[in-house]
Amino acid sequence: MKKLFGAIVAFALLAFNFNVQASDTQNPYALANEVATKTISDIKANKDKLTDKAFANELIEKDLMPYIDSKYAAYKVMGTSLKTISAQDREKFTAAFTDYMKQNMVGVLTKYTNQDIVPSEVKDVDDKTNLVSVKLFIREEGKKDLELILKLRKNNKTGVWKAFDLIGENISMLDAKISEISPIIKAQGVDAAIAKLQEGDSNK
């Protein structure tokens, strides 16, 4: 179950590999649909290369990470400790959490099979809305569809939408990390939390 959820998370977040100029960045639903369709095509076209960790890492670093709000996610993980953490430690933890997310996705990308994404219904979003949940489905022949809920946040200064969480099998990726890492930050500090994240990377 844990491996399946990890695969779902990484696969869905890969949907943010896209060309911004060609995408409807003003509507998160249309954006998620367009990006998911393009990414499926790109992954299938490079399927034989995905076992190359260097290739997978480069793909994610260049095409995916710019569209994941890792800073917002990291700050959510720091939670109430954020106010007492120095700016330097905030930056250090954010960098470590971003790397954790990237390495997790690299690990799962190499295990990609042949799923398809079923697009979400496109809905209008007013200018005052800055948080949206987009429901998608992963479909694989002979298996039950898996429901995914991508959570996106709009930066009010730039108007850019980015993904920061995904819910699969009723489990929030972000909430899971908050439950695991936040207590470590409170009890042992940022360095201990970073060590825990790096421990997870080394086990991949």
Disulfide bonds with the S-S distance in Angstrom:
none
